[in-house]
Amino acid sequence: MQITTNRKGGFTLVEIMIVVAIIGLLAAIAIPNFVKARTSVQKNACIANLRQIEGAKEQWALENKKTEGAATTGSESAINAFLRGGNTPSCPGNGSYTYGAVGTAPTCSLGSSAGHTL
């Protein structure tokens, strides 16, 4: 006499629920870290852009014999010639850059609330 067992392979409902709970817990931990990392990268890229603009502005001022406090309004395209690519860098946070006068740091429209300052 043979004993046959009719057992189908598979997972029980409890096992599946435990796996879903673990995945949910990992997602709850990981997603805020990814958001924080993305914000940090955007901030660092914006600061690097501001430094490039500052360097280009200083080179432009030296070449055109501008003194500290001289306005750069209307000279952005001339200053951009000193930047790699010849264009104003784009802000990774979709802000815009203001060059400011010679001797002052350029600013980002996102402002210091986003931490985008030199």
Number of C-alpha atoms within 10 A of each C-alpha: 3 4 5 6 6 6 6 6 6 7 8 8 8 9 11 11 11 11 11 12 12 12 12 12 11 11 12 11 11 11 11 11 12 11 11 11 12 12 16 14 13 18 19 16 18 28 20 16 23 25 16 19 25 23 16 20 29 20 16 21 20 12 9 9 10 16 13 12 11 14 15 19 11 8 12 18 14 15 23 19 15 18 20 11 9 12 14 20 19 13 20 15 16 12 14 17 20 15 22 18 17 20 16 14 17 21 22 23 14 17 13 11 7 14 15 23 19 15
